[in-house]
């Protein structure tokens, strides 16, 4: 199972190190005769891949930070405050995540156009934040509910405000959940294609998923170069998940058990 999940990425990596002739050779050649990085060089020269990489990083980081800020407040309110419509709020949060993105495209586009935000980072950061809020909030609610209220009460008796107790006590104790929500928000924003294609049509504002589609020609598909660009897009997410793997897996497991 692990190999089946890893095989596509391995094949893309091997393809990115092959020449065009080796790729179409029959019978199928699994490993290149001579490893080459020419495809990576061409990936950066044929298209402004570095610019696309920077755009994706800015949008993903911005939406992740904003998603965590808003979802932390929302999750804390649902988990701690005596809200009359708490269960209804949770139901609405779950229901809002079930709408297909394509059904939201037109209203989002019209909203961004009316605000004059098209072809800006904000045009993607705001929608991505809204789309990430349901899953981030649900993950954090389960963690906040598992933290004893006595810890916050003790902090507030010592002079902390409720916000101070949230920042100094609750969030540090719920660190696995915060990391999990952050990783999920980042990956969702990093990989998103439809909104990035529709809202930021300017060449200088394209993100990686949109930019990679431009490598193909009208009658040709330079798979080695496309594969090199894909590896460039995969590496940041792979490194992020590898660094925080234990926290993410632990966060998902604990969140599922506590929810």
Backbone as CSV, one residue per row, in Angstrom:
resi,resn,N_x,N_y,N_z,CA_x,CA_y,CA_z,C_x,C_y,C_z
1,UNK,0.839,-1.204,0.000,0.000,0.000,0.000,0.873,1.253,0.000
2,UNK,1.927,1.217,0.831,2.828,2.368,0.877,3.504,2.580,-0.463
3,UNK,3.924,1.459,-1.093,4.594,1.583,-2.390,3.633,2.131,-3.441
4,UNK,2.384,1.650,-3.424,1.396,2.127,-4.397,1.156,3.624,-4.245
5,UNK,1.184,4.116,-3.025,0.987,5.540,-2.817,2.209,6.356,-3.202
6,UNK,3.391,5.750,-3.055,4.630,6.463,-3.335,5.049,6.363,-4.794
7,UNK,4.555,5.342,-5.497,5.000,5.075,-6.859,4.780,6.253,-7.821
8,UNK,3.602,6.923,-7.831,3.431,8.047,-8.765,4.495,9.131,-8.601
9,UNK,4.814,9.481,-7.354,5.843,10.498,-7.121,7.206,10.004,-7.584
10,UNK,7.486,8.719,-7.358,8.762,8.150,-7.810,8.855,8.171,-9.326
11,UNK,7.760,7.842,-9.999,7.763,7.841,-11.466,7.954,9.257,-12.014
12,UNK,7.317,10.228,-11.393,7.492,11.621,-11.825,8.953,12.035,-11.649
13,UNK,9.557,11.646,-10.520,10.965,11.984,-10.276,11.866,11.357,-11.334
14,UNK,11.649,10.081,-11.638,12.473,9.415,-12.650,12.266,10.037,-14.026
15,UNK,11.035,10.399,-14.336,10.746,11.041,-15.624,11.443,12.385,-15.740
16,UNK,11.526,13.113,-14.629,12.148,14.435,-14.662,13.656,14.347,-14.892
17,UNK,14.223,13.165,-14.695,15.661,12.974,-14.870,16.016,12.305,-16.188
18,UNK,15.001,12.078,-17.028,15.219,11.431,-18.319,15.198,12.446,-19.448
19,UNK,15.779,12.037,-20.566,15.635,12.820,-21.794,14.346,12.389,-22.491
20,UNK,13.910,13.177,-23.454,12.693,12.844,-24.203,12.844,11.503,-24.918
21,UNK,14.025,11.245,-25.454,14.260,9.992,-26.184,14.144,8.783,-25.259
22,UNK,14.661,8.894,-24.037,14.581,7.782,-23.090,13.146,7.556,-22.633
23,UNK,12.375,8.604,-22.580,11.000,8.477,-22.110,10.133,7.681,-23.081
24,UNK,10.357,7.846,-24.387,9.525,7.178,-25.392,10.160,5.884,-25.897
25,UNK,11.272,5.510,-25.339,11.961,4.301,-25.801,11.136,3.054,-25.459
26,UNK,11.131,2.090,-26.370,10.459,0.812,-26.152,11.476,-0.308,-26.274
27,UNK,11.438,-1.288,-25.365,10.511,-1.423,-24.239,10.723,-0.338,-23.178
28,UNK,9.791,-0.260,-22.268,9.822,0.787,-21.247,11.121,0.756,-20.464
29,UNK,11.710,1.929,-20.316,12.960,2.062,-19.556,12.652,2.747,-18.235
30,UNK,12.845,2.009,-17.140,12.483,2.534,-15.827,13.460,3.593,-15.346
31,UNK,14.740,3.317,-15.485,15.755,4.236,-14.964,16.542,4.861,-16.125
32,UNK,16.845,6.149,-16.020,17.599,6.813,-17.097,19.029,6.301,-17.186
33,UNK,19.560,6.253,-18.407,20.956,5.854,-18.599,21.902,6.892,-18.001
34,UNK,21.554,8.148,-18.258,22.376,9.248,-17.743,21.470,10.273,-17.061
35,UNK,21.621,10.387,-15.762,20.813,11.359,-15.031,21.111,12.771,-15.522
36,UNK,20.053,13.555,-15.745,20.242,14.912,-16.227,19.345,15.876,-15.473
37,UNK,19.864,17.037,-15.188,19.088,18.100,-14.543,18.664,19.165,-15.548
38,UNK,18.857,18.856,-16.832,18.522,19.826,-17.880,17.038,20.159,-17.866
39,UNK,16.201,19.192,-17.525,14.760,19.448,-17.497,14.396,20.467,-16.426
40,UNK,15.101,20.444,-15.308,14.843,21.416,-14.247,15.280,22.811,-14.682
41,UNK,16.407,22.876,-15.345,16.866,24.168,-15.858,15.871,24.722,-16.858
42,UNK,15.395,23.867,-17.746,14.454,24.318,-18.770,13.099,24.666,-18.165
43,UNK,12.721,23.962,-17.102,11.452,24.275,-16.441,11.451,25.701,-15.908
44,UNK,12.614,26.162,-15.428,12.710,27.521,-14.889,12.920,28.563,-15.985
45,UNK,13.422,28.143,-17.151,13.667,29.107,-18.236,12.485,29.211,-19.202
46,UNK,11.768,28.102,-19.413,10.622,28.139,-20.320,9.469,28.960,-19.748
47,UNK,9.288,28.874,-18.442,8.239,29.623,-17.736,8.851,30.228,-16.477
48,UNK,8.281,31.330,-15.979,8.804,31.922,-14.732,8.403,31.090,-13.509
49,UNK,8.962,29.874,-13.417,8.572,28.938,-12.367,8.887,29.491,-10.977
50,UNK,9.987,30.220,-10.850,10.317,30.820,-9.563,9.251,31.796,-9.099
51,UNK,8.708,32.557,-10.047,7.629,33.495,-9.720,6.376,32.753,-9.284
52,UNK,6.039,31.670,-10.009,4.878,30.876,-9.636,5.052,30.288,-8.239
53,UNK,6.264,29.847,-7.941,6.564,29.272,-6.634,6.375,30.307,-5.527
54,UNK,6.866,31.522,-5.772,6.701,32.591,-4.793,5.244,32.977,-4.588
55,UNK,4.484,33.027,-5.689,3.061,33.347,-5.587,2.316,32.303,-4.760
56,UNK,2.589,31.033,-5.033,1.923,29.965,-4.279,2.288,30.032,-2.800
57,UNK,3.556,30.300,-2.508,3.995,30.376,-1.121,3.303,31.531,-0.396
58,UNK,3.218,32.686,-1.042,2.596,33.852,-0.418,1.116,33.606,-0.142
59,UNK,0.428,33.035,-1.114,-1.005,32.785,-0.966,-1.260,31.712,0.088
60,UNK,-0.495,30.621,0.039,-0.708,29.518,0.975,-0.392,29.939,2.412
61,UNK,0.710,30.641,2.601,1.079,31.088,3.945,0.075,32.109,4.482
62,UNK,-0.319,33.060,3.628,-1.276,34.072,4.058,-2.604,33.476,4.460
63,UNK,-3.127,32.563,3.646,-4.420,31.952,3.955,-4.320,31.028,5.168
64,UNK,-3.174,30.375,5.343,-3.007,29.486,6.495,-3.019,30.275,7.797
65,UNK,-2.268,31.362,7.841,-2.220,32.191,9.050,-3.601,32.756,9.367
66,UNK,-4.269,33.289,8.355,-5.598,33.870,8.572,-6.611,32.800,8.969
67,UNK,-6.516,31.623,8.346,-7.428,30.521,8.689,-7.260,30.109,10.144
68,UNK,-6.006,30.018,10.603,-5.762,29.609,11.980,-6.259,30.662,12.977
69,UNK,-6.048,31.937,12.646,-6.509,32.996,13.544,-8.033,32.960,13.711
70,UNK,-8.741,32.898,12.601,-10.206,32.927,12.658,-10.765,31.631,13.228
71,UNK,-10.248,30.493,12.779,-10.790,29.209,13.236,-10.493,28.977,14.717
72,UNK,-9.364,29.504,15.220,-9.064,29.369,16.646,-10.102,30.091,17.482
73,UNK,-10.442,31.308,17.071,-11.470,32.073,17.790,-12.824,31.369,17.715
74,UNK,-13.180,30.901,16.514,-14.478,30.248,16.334,-14.545,28.951,17.117
75,UNK,-13.481,28.157,17.048,-13.472,26.875,17.758,-13.534,27.071,19.267
76,UNK,-12.839,28.081,19.765,-12.853,28.342,21.206,-14.246,28.767,21.659
77,UNK,-14.889,29.599,20.865,-16.244,30.035,21.219,-17.209,28.849,21.259
78,UNK,-17.091,27.955,20.274,-17.984,26.800,20.227,-17.686,25.834,21.373
79,UNK,-16.407,25.649,21.683,-16.022,24.669,22.701,-16.220,25.173,24.125
80,UNK,-16.099,26.471,24.347,-16.068,26.980,25.718,-17.283,27.822,26.121
81,UNK,-17.786,28.619,25.202,-18.867,29.520,25.573,-20.207,28.783,25.548
82,UNK,-21.106,29.218,26.398,-22.431,28.594,26.469,-23.341,29.169,25.379
83,UNK,-23.048,28.757,24.160,-23.820,29.245,23.026,-25.133,28.475,22.911
84,UNK,-26.182,29.200,22.678,-27.507,28.578,22.597,-27.619,27.704,21.351
85,UNK,-26.989,28.162,20.270,-27.123,27.461,18.987,-25.812,26.745,18.627
86,UNK,-25.162,26.181,19.624,-23.866,25.536,19.401,-23.966,24.393,18.393
87,UNK,-24.920,23.478,18.596,-25.048,22.327,17.703,-25.439,22.761,16.302
88,UNK,-26.273,23.793,16.221,-26.658,24.315,14.913,-25.459,24.911,14.194
89,UNK,-24.610,25.603,14.953,-23.408,26.190,14.352,-22.495,25.100,13.802
90,UNK,-22.317,24.012,14.560,-21.485,22.906,14.083,-22.072,22.266,12.828
91,UNK,-23.391,22.130,12.812,-24.056,21.554,11.632,-23.855,22.435,10.407
92,UNK,-23.966,23.743,10.601,-23.775,24.675,9.482,-22.333,24.647,8.985
93,UNK,-21.388,24.487,9.911,-19.974,24.427,9.526,-19.733,23.199,8.660
94,UNK,-20.278,22.065,9.083,-20.116,20.837,8.297,-20.809,20.972,6.947
95,UNK,-22.009,21.524,6.938,-22.762,21.656,5.690,-22.073,22.592,4.718
96,UNK,-21.458,23.648,5.231,-20.809,24.619,4.347,-19.615,24.030,3.617
97,UNK,-19.016,22.993,4.177,-17.850,22.380,3.527,-18.243,21.411,2.427
98,UNK,-19.530,21.164,2.257,-19.984,20.181,1.274,-20.337,20.786,-0.075
99,UNK,-20.323,22.113,-0.185,-20.650,22.744,-1.456,-19.503,22.553,-2.443
100,UNK,-19.772,22.057,-3.647,-18.701,21.960,-4.659,-18.158,23.340,-4.984
101,UNK,-16.858,23.434,-5.142,-16.224,24.727,-5.373,-16.742,25.394,-6.640
102,UNK,-17.067,24.591,-7.648,-17.514,25.166,-8.916,-18.812,25.950,-8.744
103,UNK,-19.647,25.575,-7.775,-20.896,26.304,-7.542,-20.654,27.654,-6.885
104,UNK,-19.482,27.813,-6.256,-19.153,29.069,-5.585,-18.314,29.997,-6.444
105,UNK,-17.892,29.514,-7.610,-16.939,30.263,-8.417,-17.491,31.614,-8.862
106,UNK,-18.702,31.625,-9.411,-19.271,32.875,-9.936,-19.464,33.923,-8.843
107,UNK,-20.117,33.597,-7.707,-20.249,34.636,-6.661,-18.913,35.118,-6.115
108,UNK,-17.939,34.201,-5.973,-16.618,34.623,-5.500,-15.972,35.557,-6.508
109,UNK,-16.055,35.203,-7.780,-15.456,36.044,-8.820,-16.098,37.424,-8.844
110,UNK,-17.422,37.472,-8.786,-18.119,38.760,-8.822,-17.786,39.604,-7.593
111,UNK,-17.648,38.947,-6.445,-17.299,39.680,-5.223,-15.908,40.291,-5.333
112,UNK,-14.952,39.503,-5.790,-13.588,40.005,-5.920,-13.485,41.100,-6.975
113,UNK,-14.245,40.962,-8.052,-14.225,41.992,-9.091,-14.828,43.293,-8.575
114,UNK,-15.925,43.198,-7.834,-16.560,44.410,-7.303,-15.673,45.107,-6.279
115,UNK,-14.820,44.334,-5.594,-13.904,44.913,-4.619,-12.589,45.365,-5.247
116,UNK,-12.421,45.094,-6.541,-11.195,45.472,-7.230,-9.981,44.664,-6.798
117,UNK,-10.201,43.405,-6.440,-9.121,42.575,-5.907,-8.605,41.530,-6.892
118,UNK,-9.154,41.471,-8.079,-8.680,40.491,-9.047,-7.200,40.714,-9.346
119,UNK,-6.485,39.617,-9.581,-5.042,39.650,-9.864,-4.232,40.219,-8.695
120,UNK,-4.652,39.835,-7.486,-3.892,40.182,-6.284,-3.826,38.944,-5.392
121,UNK,-2.905,38.936,-4.459,-2.830,37.836,-3.505,-4.110,37.754,-2.668
122,UNK,-4.658,38.898,-2.334,-5.860,38.938,-1.496,-7.024,38.217,-2.156
123,UNK,-7.094,38.272,-3.485,-8.185,37.620,-4.213,-8.212,36.122,-3.958
124,UNK,-7.070,35.527,-3.630,-7.018,34.097,-3.341,-6.966,33.823,-1.839
125,UNK,-6.293,34.679,-1.090,-6.161,34.452,0.344,-7.525,34.451,1.037
126,UNK,-8.377,35.403,0.699,-9.685,35.482,1.352,-10.567,34.273,1.057
127,UNK,-10.750,33.880,-0.219,-11.563,32.677,-0.471,-10.960,31.413,0.124
128,UNK,-9.653,31.268,0.040,-9.018,30.074,0.618,-9.244,30.021,2.122
129,UNK,-9.198,31.171,2.772,-9.448,31.211,4.209,-10.855,30.734,4.526
130,UNK,-11.825,31.227,3.770,-13.222,30.825,3.986,-13.396,29.332,3.740
131,UNK,-12.765,28.817,2.691,-12.899,27.397,2.363,-12.203,26.505,3.392
132,UNK,-11.154,27.010,4.023,-10.427,26.219,5.011,-11.043,26.280,6.409
133,UNK,-11.885,27.266,6.664,-12.418,27.456,8.011,-13.186,26.252,8.553
134,UNK,-14.050,25.593,7.765,-14.800,24.460,8.340,-13.900,23.368,8.889
135,UNK,-12.956,22.893,8.089,-12.119,21.780,8.556,-11.209,22.216,9.696
136,UNK,-10.659,23.427,9.618,-9.796,23.917,10.701,-10.578,24.061,12.001
137,UNK,-11.781,24.591,11.918,-12.602,24.790,13.116,-12.982,23.459,13.747
138,UNK,-13.386,22.498,12.921,-13.778,21.197,13.460,-12.608,20.485,14.132
139,UNK,-11.422,20.591,13.540,-10.237,19.966,14.147,-9.941,20.604,15.500
140,UNK,-10.008,21.924,15.566,-9.639,22.622,16.799,-10.703,22.474,17.889
141,UNK,-11.970,22.375,17.508,-13.027,22.213,18.517,-12.792,20.969,19.353
142,UNK,-12.454,19.865,18.686,-12.253,18.608,19.414,-11.075,18.701,20.391
143,UNK,-10.045,19.456,20.041,-8.898,19.617,20.931,-9.224,20.541,22.089
144,UNK,-9.895,21.643,21.806,-10.225,22.579,22.873,-11.150,21.936,23.905
145,UNK,-12.045,21.060,23.447,-12.975,20.419,24.372,-12.263,19.463,25.324
146,UNK,-11.095,18.969,24.909,-10.364,17.997,25.735,-9.509,18.664,26.813
147,UNK,-9.358,19.974,26.752,-8.518,20.693,27.728,-9.372,21.080,28.932
148,UNK,-8.961,20.713,30.145,-9.767,21.040,31.340,-10.001,22.536,31.488
149,UNK,-11.222,22.885,31.826,-11.569,24.294,32.023,-10.839,24.883,33.235
150,UNK,-10.486,24.027,34.175,-9.854,24.522,35.407,-8.547,25.254,35.116
151,UNK,-7.852,24.845,34.075,-6.601,25.512,33.731,-6.846,26.957,33.319
152,UNK,-7.884,27.166,32.519,-8.208,28.537,32.105,-8.720,29.349,33.297
153,UNK,-9.558,28.725,34.111,-10.100,29.432,35.269,-8.985,29.879,36.204
154,UNK,-7.993,29.001,36.381,-6.866,29.353,37.252,-6.075,30.521,36.668
155,UNK,-5.895,30.500,35.360,-5.166,31.587,34.703,-5.925,32.902,34.824
156,UNK,-7.250,32.857,34.697,-8.046,34.084,34.790,-8.113,34.593,36.220
157,UNK,-8.062,33.684,37.193,-8.016,34.106,38.591,-6.708,34.843,38.869
158,UNK,-5.635,34.411,38.188,-4.331,35.051,38.362,-4.198,36.351,37.576
159,UNK,-5.263,36.748,36.882,-5.248,38.034,36.202,-5.303,37.982,34.690
160,UNK,-5.305,36.789,34.110,-5.396,36.658,32.651,-6.802,36.994,32.181
161,UNK,-6.909,37.628,31.049,-8.204,37.775,30.401,-8.537,36.464,29.708
162,UNK,-9.753,36.336,29.189,-10.119,35.116,28.466,-9.248,34.951,27.234
163,UNK,-8.966,36.073,26.544,-8.099,36.003,25.373,-6.686,35.591,25.777
164,UNK,-6.212,36.115,26.905,-4.890,35.737,27.385,-4.817,34.260,27.738
165,UNK,-5.891,33.736,28.347,-5.932,32.315,28.682,-5.923,31.463,27.425
166,UNK,-6.618,31.950,26.396,-6.630,31.224,25.120,-5.236,31.161,24.516
167,UNK,-4.558,32.301,24.493,-3.243,32.376,23.848,-2.176,31.666,24.661
168,UNK,-2.216,31.816,25.989,-1.133,31.308,26.832,-1.353,29.881,27.333
169,UNK,-2.604,29.459,27.425,-2.890,28.138,28.001,-3.457,27.176,26.955
170,UNK,-4.561,27.576,26.316,-5.298,26.642,25.466,-4.534,26.310,24.187
171,UNK,-4.081,27.340,23.488,-3.409,27.095,22.203,-2.135,26.260,22.365
172,UNK,-1.251,26.551,23.344,-0.074,25.687,23.509,-0.426,24.238,23.812
173,UNK,-1.464,24.016,24.635,-1.849,22.646,24.959,-2.476,21.929,23.766
174,UNK,-3.053,22.702,22.855,-3.685,22.125,21.666,-2.769,22.211,20.455
175,UNK,-1.451,22.304,20.690,-0.487,22.464,19.597,-0.616,21.410,18.508
176,UNK,-0.808,20.112,18.823,-0.969,19.127,17.746,-2.154,19.444,16.831
177,UNK,-3.246,19.896,17.427,-4.405,20.260,16.618,-4.156,21.483,15.771
178,UNK,-3.433,22.455,16.316,-3.111,23.663,15.561,-2.210,23.326,14.377
179,UNK,-1.204,22.488,14.611,-0.326,22.066,13.516,-1.109,21.311,12.447
180,UNK,-1.989,20.431,12.871,-2.793,19.656,11.917,-3.659,20.565,11.068
181,UNK,-4.362,21.488,11.710,-5.210,22.421,10.975,-4.383,23.280,10.028
182,UNK,-3.206,23.719,10.491,-2.350,24.543,9.648,-1.845,23.805,8.417
183,UNK,-1.424,22.551,8.587,-0.942,21.766,7.458,-2.055,21.534,6.450
184,UNK,-3.246,21.199,6.929,-4.372,20.971,6.031,-4.717,22.235,5.249
185,UNK,-4.712,23.375,5.930,-5.020,24.641,5.256,-3.957,24.974,4.224
186,UNK,-2.688,24.766,4.569,-1.598,25.083,3.643,-1.666,24.216,2.393
187,UNK,-1.846,22.919,2.573,-1.887,22.008,1.422,-3.079,22.316,0.524
188,UNK,-4.231,22.592,1.120,-5.409,22.923,0.317,-5.169,24.166,-0.533
189,UNK,-4.557,25.180,0.052,-4.278,26.410,-0.688,-3.186,26.198,-1.730
190,UNK,-2.182,25.413,-1.409,-1.060,25.162,-2.318,-1.519,24.425,-3.577
191,UNK,-2.467,23.500,-3.419,-2.878,22.642,-4.529,-4.061,23.188,-5.328
192,UNK,-4.749,24.202,-4.825,-5.990,24.649,-5.466,-5.733,25.210,-6.864
193,UNK,-6.614,24.863,-7.790,-6.416,25.241,-9.196,-7.517,26.151,-9.736
194,UNK,-8.779,25.813,-9.474,-9.889,26.496,-10.139,-9.941,27.987,-9.825
195,UNK,-9.905,28.343,-8.554,-9.944,29.762,-8.184,-8.690,30.487,-8.649
196,UNK,-7.544,29.830,-8.539,-6.289,30.454,-8.976,-6.321,30.763,-10.465
197,UNK,-6.928,29.885,-11.239,-7.041,30.105,-12.678,-8.022,31.225,-12.994
198,UNK,-9.099,31.321,-12.243,-10.184,32.258,-12.561,-9.951,33.658,-12.008
199,UNK,-9.364,33.763,-10.826,-9.255,35.058,-10.154,-7.962,35.798,-10.465
200,UNK,-6.904,35.053,-10.770,-5.619,35.681,-11.058,-5.150,35.289,-12.453
201,UNK,-5.693,35.951,-13.454,-5.357,35.634,-14.843,-4.060,36.295,-15.290
202,UNK,-3.598,37.281,-14.541,-2.362,37.961,-14.898,-1.179,37.003,-14.842
203,UNK,-0.286,37.096,-15.823,0.864,36.189,-15.895,1.745,36.294,-14.657
204,UNK,1.859,37.479,-14.094,2.742,37.672,-12.942,2.138,37.177,-11.632
205,UNK,0.844,36.836,-11.628,0.166,36.423,-10.405,-0.230,34.951,-10.413
206,UNK,0.187,34.214,-11.426,-0.184,32.796,-11.501,0.497,32.000,-10.391
207,UNK,-0.212,30.996,-9.892,0.350,30.095,-8.904,0.869,28.836,-9.603
208,UNK,1.527,27.965,-8.857,2.149,26.784,-9.441,1.175,25.880,-10.190
209,UNK,0.013,25.513,-9.621,-0.880,24.624,-10.359,-1.292,25.183,-11.718
210,UNK,-1.504,26.489,-11.793,-1.872,27.117,-13.070,-0.664,27.211,-13.988
211,UNK,0.465,27.622,-13.455,1.659,27.790,-14.269,2.136,26.502,-14.906
212,UNK,2.005,25.380,-14.205,2.475,24.105,-14.744,1.689,23.687,-15.976
213,UNK,0.439,24.089,-16.069,-0.363,23.721,-17.240,0.110,24.428,-18.509
214,UNK,0.931,25.455,-18.364,1.362,26.229,-19.539,2.543,25.596,-20.267
215,UNK,3.119,24.549,-19.723,4.273,23.922,-20.375,3.877,23.119,-21.612
216,UNK,2.669,22.621,-21.631,2.259,21.832,-22.778,2.015,22.730,-23.986
217,UNK,2.394,22.231,-25.159,2.156,22.958,-26.386,0.855,22.524,-27.030
218,UNK,0.575,23.067,-28.201,-0.674,22.722,-28.884,-0.667,21.271,-29.347
219,UNK,0.497,20.796,-29.771,0.595,19.434,-30.285,1.635,18.594,-29.548
220,UNK,2.157,19.078,-28.445,3.203,18.337,-27.753,3.060,18.465,-26.248
221,UNK,3.522,17.421,-25.564,3.545,17.415,-24.113,4.964,17.091,-23.660
222,UNK,5.741,18.080,-23.265,7.118,17.822,-22.811,7.115,17.230,-21.401
223,UNK,6.812,15.941,-21.304,6.636,15.307,-19.999,7.849,15.421,-19.086
224,UNK,9.074,15.287,-19.577,10.209,15.453,-18.647,10.252,16.834,-18.002
225,UNK,9.950,17.879,-18.782,9.967,19.237,-18.231,8.789,19.438,-17.281
226,UNK,7.624,18.933,-17.679,6.445,19.030,-16.804,6.704,18.282,-15.498
227,UNK,7.334,17.116,-15.605,7.644,16.341,-14.395,8.606,17.095,-13.487
228,UNK,9.580,17.772,-14.073,10.511,18.569,-13.272,9.762,19.679,-12.528
229,UNK,8.835,20.341,-13.217,8.044,21.387,-12.571,7.170,20.808,-11.461
230,UNK,6.630,19.611,-11.682,5.813,18.968,-10.660,6.630,18.636,-9.413
231,UNK,7.862,18.188,-9.617,8.729,17.895,-8.467,8.994,19.159,-7.668
232,UNK,9.205,20.266,-8.372,9.400,21.548,-7.688,8.170,21.900,-6.857
233,UNK,6.979,21.568,-7.365,5.744,21.864,-6.638,5.522,20.911,-5.470
234,UNK,5.990,19.667,-5.614,5.765,18.661,-4.585,6.713,18.827,-3.405
235,UNK,7.952,19.211,-3.673,8.992,19.216,-2.641,8.618,20.053,-1.409
236,UNK,8.135,21.313,-1.551,7.822,22.091,-0.335,6.787,21.417,0.553
237,UNK,5.745,20.853,-0.050,4.713,20.178,0.743,5.271,18.914,1.383
238,UNK,6.076,18.157,0.616,6.665,16.933,1.160,7.579,17.228,2.337
239,UNK,8.387,18.279,2.223,9.283,18.663,3.321,8.476,19.099,4.540
240,UNK,7.419,19.879,4.296,6.578,20.365,5.389,5.948,19.202,6.145
241,UNK,5.416,18.242,5.421,4.768,17.099,6.054,5.802,16.215,6.751
242,UNK,6.979,16.067,6.137,8.023,15.239,6.752,8.483,15.838,8.074
243,UNK,8.634,17.162,8.112,9.110,17.828,9.335,8.077,17.711,10.457
244,UNK,6.806,17.882,10.102,5.753,17.883,11.123,4.915,16.609,11.101
245,UNK,5.473,15.521,10.579,4.717,14.282,10.407,4.135,13.771,11.722
246,UNK,4.951,13.723,12.755,4.479,13.178,14.023,3.342,14.016,14.602
247,UNK,3.483,15.327,14.497,2.437,16.201,15.031,1.144,16.068,14.234
248,UNK,1.270,15.961,12.908,0.070,15.866,12.067,-0.646,14.549,12.307
249,UNK,0.096,13.436,12.293,-0.518,12.130,12.519,-1.116,12.057,13.921
250,UNK,-0.365,12.543,14.899,-0.873,12.559,16.264,-2.098,13.449,16.404
251,UNK,-2.074,14.587,15.704,-3.211,15.501,15.767,-4.461,14.904,15.166
252,UNK,-4.318,14.249,13.999,-5.480,13.627,13.363,-6.027,12.493,14.214
253,UNK,-5.127,11.695,14.790,-5.559,10.561,15.615,-6.233,11.036,16.884
254,UNK,-5.597,11.980,17.595,-6.174,12.458,18.836,-7.473,13.197,18.586
255,UNK,-7.499,13.971,17.493,-8.739,14.695,17.178,-9.880,13.757,16.905
256,UNK,-9.585,12.646,16.217,-10.630,11.689,15.916,-11.119,10.985,17.173
257,UNK,-10.189,10.677,18.111,-10.585,9.991,19.332,-11.347,10.916,20.269
258,UNK,-10.917,12.199,20.319,-11.541,13.111,21.280,-12.849,13.671,20.749
259,UNK,-12.983,13.714,19.385,-14.213,14.293,18.839,-15.373,13.367,19.044
